[in-house]
Amino acid sequence: MQKITTFLMFQGQAEEAMNLYTSLFDKSEIISISRYGANEEGEEGTVKHAIFSLNGQEFMCIDSNVKHDFTFTPSISLYVNCDTEDELDRIYEKLSEGGKVLMPLAAYPFSKKFCWVQDKYGVSWQLNLAK
């Protein structure tokens, strides 16, 4: 187990987000999910705690049983080096769908092809062509 793990807090969309993320990256899976049951503090069936991996990197997430006035911020993002343009384009298309483009997919002085998107759940991603 990693000593430091990225922790994502959702409000009812944790499983949907995990399914999207694990479908986009090779060697990715949902490792474990525990759900709120009847008469527990969270909405029944939502994610009490989960662990998933994206290309071998583990993440934890929950569906918060407490409603908060805050959500994710682009100040912290997941940075992904993509091996091919096809991979970058495919991931960009899926993550930007229903989300917001913070920096358009383009060439920049620091990268041949790069973008920064916030997905429909509010999680921020920087996608870079590794070449």
C-alpha positions as CSV (number, residue, x, y, z in Angstrom):
1,M,0.0,0.0,0.0
2,Q,1.2,3.5,-0.9
3,K,2.1,5.7,2.1
4,I,0.4,8.8,0.5
5,T,-2.8,8.3,-1.5
6,T,-4.9,10.9,-3.3
7,F,-8.3,11.1,-1.7
8,L,-11.4,12.3,-3.7
9,M,-14.6,13.3,-2.0
10,F,-17.8,13.2,-4.1
11,Q,-21.4,13.9,-3.3
12,G,-23.3,10.9,-4.7
13,Q,-21.1,10.4,-7.9
14,A,-18.1,8.5,-6.6
15,E,-18.9,5.2,-8.3
16,E,-19.9,6.9,-11.6
17,A,-16.6,8.8,-11.5
18,M,-14.5,5.7,-10.7
19,N,-16.2,3.8,-13.6
20,L,-15.3,6.6,-16.0
21,Y,-11.7,6.9,-14.8
22,T,-10.9,3.2,-14.8
23,S,-12.4,2.9,-18.3
24,L,-9.9,5.5,-19.6
25,F,-6.6,4.2,-18.4
26,D,-4.9,0.8,-18.9
27,K,-4.1,-1.4,-15.9
28,S,-6.9,0.3,-13.9
29,E,-9.6,-1.2,-11.7
30,I,-11.9,-0.7,-8.8
31,I,-10.2,-2.6,-6.0
32,S,-12.8,-2.3,-3.2
33,I,-16.1,-0.6,-2.5
34,S,-18.1,-0.5,0.7
35,R,-21.5,1.1,0.6
36,Y,-23.8,2.8,3.0
37,G,-26.5,0.4,4.1
38,A,-30.0,1.1,5.4
39,N,-30.2,3.3,8.4
40,E,-26.6,4.4,8.2
41,E,-25.4,8.1,8.1
42,G,-25.0,8.1,4.2
43,E,-27.6,7.6,1.5
44,E,-28.1,3.8,1.1
45,G,-26.1,2.3,-1.7
46,T,-23.7,5.3,-2.1
47,V,-19.9,4.8,-1.6
48,K,-18.9,4.8,2.1
49,H,-15.2,4.1,1.1
50,A,-13.6,2.9,-2.1
51,I,-10.1,2.2,-3.5
52,F,-9.4,2.2,-7.2
53,S,-6.3,2.3,-9.3
54,L,-5.4,4.2,-12.5
55,N,-2.5,2.6,-14.3
56,G,-1.3,1.1,-11.0
57,Q,-1.6,4.3,-9.0
58,E,-4.1,3.9,-6.1
59,F,-6.7,6.5,-5.1
60,M,-9.4,6.5,-2.4
61,C,-12.8,8.1,-2.6
62,I,-16.1,8.5,-0.8
63,D,-19.5,9.9,-1.3
64,S,-19.7,12.4,1.6
65,N,-22.6,11.9,3.9
66,V,-22.3,15.6,4.9
67,K,-23.2,18.2,2.2
68,H,-20.4,20.8,1.8
69,D,-20.3,24.2,0.1
70,F,-17.0,23.3,-1.5
71,T,-15.9,20.9,-4.2
72,F,-12.8,20.2,-6.2
73,T,-10.6,23.1,-7.3
74,P,-8.2,23.3,-10.3
75,S,-5.4,24.3,-7.8
76,I,-4.7,20.6,-7.4
77,S,-4.9,18.5,-10.5
78,L,-4.1,15.0,-11.7
79,Y,-1.2,15.3,-14.2
80,V,-1.2,12.5,-16.9
81,N,1.6,11.9,-19.4
82,C,0.1,10.2,-22.4
83,D,2.2,8.0,-24.6
84,T,0.4,8.8,-27.9
85,E,-1.7,11.5,-29.4
86,D,-4.6,9.0,-29.8
87,E,-4.5,8.3,-26.1
88,L,-4.4,12.0,-25.2
89,D,-7.3,12.8,-27.6
90,R,-9.5,10.0,-26.3
91,I,-9.0,10.9,-22.7
92,Y,-9.5,14.6,-23.4
93,E,-12.7,13.9,-25.2
94,K,-14.2,11.8,-22.3
95,L,-13.0,14.0,-19.4
96,S,-14.1,17.3,-21.0
97,E,-17.6,15.9,-21.9
98,G,-19.9,17.8,-19.5
99,G,-16.9,19.5,-17.9
100,K,-14.9,22.6,-18.6
101,V,-11.8,23.2,-20.6
102,L,-9.4,25.3,-18.6
103,M,-6.6,25.3,-21.3
104,P,-7.6,24.1,-24.8
105,L,-5.9,21.1,-26.4
106,A,-3.0,22.6,-28.3
107,A,0.7,23.0,-28.7
108,Y,2.4,25.2,-26.0
109,P,6.0,26.3,-25.5
110,F,6.3,23.6,-22.8
111,S,4.6,20.8,-24.7
112,K,3.8,19.6,-28.2
113,K,0.3,18.8,-27.1
114,F,-1.3,19.6,-23.8
115,C,-4.7,20.5,-22.2
116,W,-6.1,21.2,-18.8
117,V,-9.7,20.1,-18.1
118,Q,-12.1,20.0,-15.2
119,D,-14.4,16.9,-15.6
120,K,-18.1,16.9,-14.9
121,Y,-17.4,15.9,-11.3
122,G,-15.1,18.9,-10.7
123,V,-11.8,16.9,-10.8
124,S,-9.0,18.8,-12.6
125,W,-6.8,17.0,-15.1
126,Q,-3.7,18.1,-17.0
127,L,-3.1,15.9,-20.0
128,N,0.3,16.1,-21.7
129,L,1.9,14.3,-24.7
130,A,5.0,12.7,-23.2
131,K,7.2,13.0,-26.3
